[in-house]
């Protein structure tokens, strides 16, 4: 009798273990089936849309679109062909999965989709404004973090494929907004922020230096000004508007701006200094390079040149744009950018929704307020007739690249208008190759965002 009961218990245990094993197997299949389908040749992907419902990526590849319909956003949206890794689609492929185990192998009515914050119409208008010239533009809502425009030239229409890949121009398959570029005098915004954090507003505005067209620093190196006749004696506002290199070289040398404090402030803003390990900002899985420069000896050319925006200094256009948000918001905190507003599953149910996030404080509210006023004054004095109809705070920059053989033109700034809270960075490469200006691109950008927001 005991033997029979023992046998019954063993059989019951075996049945329970078998049932538990089958349950675990079913759960594993349900959980992992989408992964295996996404990595098979039978996968079916959903769509990527802009903020108004325009298609930015057609997962099935069966739609009919005008020629080059996707070219303005091709190298930031990307596709699933494996040619571009650092793109929205490549880094969020699982979110576009239109396969469900319980619904069958191919869910033809699947509604898995990514709804982005991008404005396709504005993006295309900005792209078209470049004509045959190259560069990039990044713009976002500095209150919410919604990326509105992200275009980089040259680009591609992903529907045309890669049969002629060897004929593509350099950088066609990457968005230049994500990678470091020589910032030129837009770097002076960071230097002003650092000086304000270290000295305070009263002390900084009490400083004046004289520009004779060239400044020979304490180690005997020359810092040239773009104005060969010089700007004379200036304060910080005048030097910022004149973009005067000798003024900023002397500011870096000033005893009231200790190098150790300057380095700490630069690091607080996200710079990697003196050959340190590269860092990245994550934007929906996309990696955006952080700024880097050399600050070794405040009396030497390399450090001064780096604080002016040349030498070893590299900053991505998106990070330049992000610093503008911390100024425009008046908080000293960057609004963190995002491309994905929400995601729907294959049944059309929203399963992810973006939230506004901020960085740690990278400078004080007092500094934000002062820099904001410096930039707005520059906008009013120098740009009101160039960017018509908007109250903008801006800083321009000319960056020498390819060992001085070419010059890029940059413009960073923000709109001081609660109905159009836009921060931006505009880059035009090899500016001498055409007549396009960053101010013209800014006008197109803001007009189209205002009319298509």
N, C-alpha and C positions, 0 to 999 in steps of 0.2 A: 504493500500500500504506500509506504514512504517512497519507494523507488518510483512509483507511478506519479506521485505528486511532484517529486523532484524533476522528473522528465517533463511534466507539464509546465513547470516554472521555467525550465531551460528553453522549451519550445516557445513559450510566451515571450521570453527575453529576446530570443532570436528574431521573432516576428516584429517586436518593437524596434529592435536595432535595424532590421531591414526597412521598416517603414520610415524610421528617422533618416536612414541613409538615402532612401528614395526622395524624401522631402528635401534634404540638403542638395541632392542632385538636381531636382527641379528648380530649386532656388538658384543654384549655380548657373544652370542653363538660362533661366530668365535674366539673371544679372549679367552674364557674360556673352549672351547671344548677340547683343547689339555690337559688342566689341569685335567679335569675329566677322559679323556681317559688314562692319565698317572697313574691315581690312580684307574684304573679298572683292572679286570683280563684279559682284552682283549688288553692291551697295546702292542705295537710293538716297540722295541728299535733298534737303529742303532748300528754301530760298534765303537770300539775304536782302533786306529792304532798307531803304533810307527812311528818314523820319516822316515822310509823307506817303510812303507806300511804293515808291519807285523801286524797281528791281535793280540790285547791285551785283547779285550773283544768282545765276540760274542753275540750281543743283542738277536738274535733268538735262540741261543743255539743249532742250527742244524748243525754247521760245524764239520768237522772231523779234529782232531788235534792229534799230537803224545802225548803219555802219559806224564802228568805233563808239558805240553807245556807252561802253564801260571804260573807255580809255582814261578818263580823268581820275578814276579811282582804282585802276587795275592793279597797281603795285602796293596798295594798302589793303584792299579787300582780298585780292589773290584768288586762288582756286584750289582744287584738290589734285592737281597733276604732279605735285612734287617738285616743281621748279622753283617755287618760292616758299621759304619756311616761315619767315617773320611777317606773316600776314594774318588778317582776321580769320579767314576761312581755315588756313592751315593750323592755327592754334586753337580753333574752336570747332573742329570737325564733328566731334561727338554731339554737339548741340544741334547739328543739322541732320542727325540720323532719323530717317523716315521708316526705319524697320522696327516692328514690334513683334515679339515672339508669339503672342497670343493672336495677333492680327494676320499672321502669315508672312511669307518670305518677302513679298513686295507690297507694301501698303500704298497702293496707287493714289489713295485719297489723303495721304499723310500731309500734315500741316506743320511739321517741324520747321522752324524758321528763326532767324535772328533779325530783330528789328533794331537797326542802328540809329544813332543820333545825327548822322551825316545829312547834309542838305545837298542832294544830288544836283539840283539846278544851280545853286551857288557854286558848288565845286566845279561844275562844268564851265561856268562863266569865267571863273578865275583861271582855270586851265587854258581856256581859249584866249585869254588876254595875253598870254605869253607868246603866242604866235610860234615862231621858230626858235625862240630862246628857251633856256633851261633854268631850272631852279625848283623852288617848292614853297608852299604856303601851308601854315597850320593856324587854325582859328577855333576858339571854343568859347562857350558861355562861362565867364569867370565866376559866376555865382553857383552854377550847378555842376560844372565839369563836363557838360555835353560837348563832344567834338562835333563841330559844324562843318568845317572844311579841312581836308587833308589831301592835298594834291602834290604830285612830284613829277617833274619832267626831266627826261623822257619817260613815257609810260607805255602801256600796251593794253589792247583789248583782248582779254583772256579767251574770248570765244574764237579767236583766230588761230589759237594753238601756237606751237613752238617749232614748226617745221623749219623756219628760217632763223633759229636761235643764234647761229653764228653771225648773223647780220645785225643783231640788236645793238643799239648804242650802249655805251657803258652806263651802268646804273639804271637800266630800264627795269630790272626785276627787283628793285628796292625802293622804298620810300625814303627819300633824303631827309624827311622830317624827323626820322628816328635816329639819325647818326650825326656824330660830331662834325661841325664845320668851324672854320675860323670865324669868330664873331665880329672882328673889327671893333669899331667904337661902340657897338651895342654892349660890349663888355664893361664900358664905363658905368653902366647902371649898377653892376655888381660892386664896382669900386666905390661909387658914391654911397651905396647901402652900407658897405663895410666901414667907410669913414664916419658915417653918421652913427653907427652902432658903437664905434670906439671913441670918437670925439664928442659926439652930441651935436645938435643943430647949431647952437650958438657959436661954438668954437670953430666948426667947419666953415660957417658963413663969415667968420672973422678973418679967415685965411685969404691971402691974395698972393699971387705969383705973377711974374712978368714973362711974357713970351716974346722973343725976338725972332721967331721963325725957326729956331733951333735951340735945344738945351743940351749942354754938355754936362753929363751927370758926374757924380763924385768919383767914379772910377774911370772917367775919361771917354766914355762912349756918348755918341750924339743921338738925341731923340729929335727927329725932324717933325715940324708942323706942316700940315697941308697948305698953310698960308705962309709962303716964303718971307713975307714982310712982317709976320708976327701979329699977335693980337693985343700987344701991350699988357698992362696990368689988369687982371680979372679976378672976380670972385667965382665961387663954385657955379652959380647960375649961368654966368656969362661963359665960363669955360665949358660947361655942359652943352650949351647952345652952339658954341663955336667948335665943339669937339676938338679941343686944343690938347694935343699930345704933350707938349712941354709942361703945361699946367699939371697934368696928371702925373707925370714923372716926378715933378717936384713934390706933389702931394704924397706920393709913395715914399719919398725920401724923408718927409717931415718927421721930426722926433716925436710928435704927438700921435703918430700912427705906427706903433711898434709891430715888427714883423710877426711875432708870435700871436698877437691878437688878430692881425690881418689873416693869418693862416687859419685860425680857429673860426673866424666868421665865414671865410670861403668854404671851409669844410661843413659848416652848419647849413650853408646854402646848397650843399650837395656836390661840391667839387672834389675830385680825386687829385691829390697834390703830389708833385715830384715823383712821378712814375709809379704811383700806387696801383693796386689791383683795380681794374675796371669794374664799375658797378652799373646796374641797370634799373630803370623804372619799369614796372610791369603795368601794362595797359591792356586789360582783357587778354592776357597771355602773350601779348606782343612786347618784345623787349626794346626799350628806348635807352640809348646810351646816356650816361650822366656826364657832366662837364669835367674837364681836366685842365690843369695848368701847372706851371712851375713857379714856386715862390721859395727861393733859396736864400737870396741876399738882396735886400731892398735897395742897395746902392749899385747893383749890377743891372746891365741892360736887359738880360733875359727876364728878370722878375718885373721890372718896370714895363717892358714891352708886353708881358703877359697880362698885366693889369689894364693895359690899354687895348688888348684884344688881338694881339698878334703873337708871334713866337710859338710857344707850345700850346697855347690855349685852343681848346676845342669845346664847343657846346652844341647840342642838338637844337634845331629850331623849336621842337616841342618844349624842351626845358626852358629856353628863352621865353617862350609864351607863358609857361607856368609861373615864372617869377613875376610876370606882369600881373597875374591874378592876385598875388600876395600884396602887391602895391595897390591895385584898383579896388580890392575889397577893403583895404585899410586895416587888415588884420595881421599882416605879417605871416599868414599861413597860406600856402598854395592850395588852390582847389585842384584836386586830383582828377585828371581827364579820364573819360571813358568813351568807348565807341558803341557799346551794346546797351541799348535802353531796356529791352526785355527779350526773352526767349520763349517760344511756344513749343510744346511737345507735338508728337504726330497727331494728337487729337485736337490741337489748337488751344490747349490750356496753357496759360502763362505759368511757367515754372521758375523763372528768374526775373528779377526786376532790379534795375540799378538804383543805387542810393548815392547821394552826394557825400564825398569824403574829403577831408582836409589833411594836409601834412602837419607835422609838428611845427611850432612857431620857428621860423628861420630868421626873423628880425622883429623888432618891436612895432607896436601900433604907431608910435611917434615917428619912427623911421619911415614906415609906410606912408604916413600922411605927408611928411616932408618931401620924399621922393615923388610922390604923386603930384604935389604942387610944382616941383621942378619940371616934371615931364609935361604937365598941362601948360605951364608957362612956355615951354619950348614949342609945344603944339600950337599955341595961340600966336606966338611971335614968328614962327618959321614955317608953319604948315597949314594955316587956316585957309589959304588960297590954293593950296595944292591938294588937300583932302577936304573937299567942300561939303558943308552941311552937317558936320559932326564935331563934337567937342572931344578931341583926342589928346592923350598924353603919349608922346613918342620919343624914340631915340633912333637915329640912323647910324649906319656904320659902313665903312669901306674896308674890305678884307683883302689883303694881298695873299694870293695863292700861287702855287707852282713856282716858288722861289721868286715871286714878284712879277712873273710874266703876265699874270692876269689879275684882275680885280673883281671881286664879287660885291654886290650891293645888298645891304640888309636894312630892314626896318622892323623894330619891335614897338608894341604899344597897346593901348586899350582905348575903348570908347567910354567916356564918362557920362553914361546915360542909362538909367535903370530899365528903360524899355529896350535897350540894345546893349546888354552887358557883354561885350566881345573883347577878348584879348587875342593878339595875333603876332605872328612872326612871318616875315616875307623875305625870301632870298632870291636874288637874280644873279645867276652865274655869268662871269665874263661880261660885265655890263657894257664894255666898249663894243661888243659885237652887235649892238642894236640900240634903239632909242628908247626902249621901255624903261620906266622908272618904278621904283617901289611904291611911290605915291600914287601912280596910276593904277597899279594892282590893288592897292588899299582902297581906292575909290570904287573899283569894280567889286571888290570883296564886300565892302560895307553896304553899297547900294543893293546888291543882290541878297544879302542877309536881311536887310531891312524890308525888302519887298517880298521875300519868300520865307520869312521866318515862320 
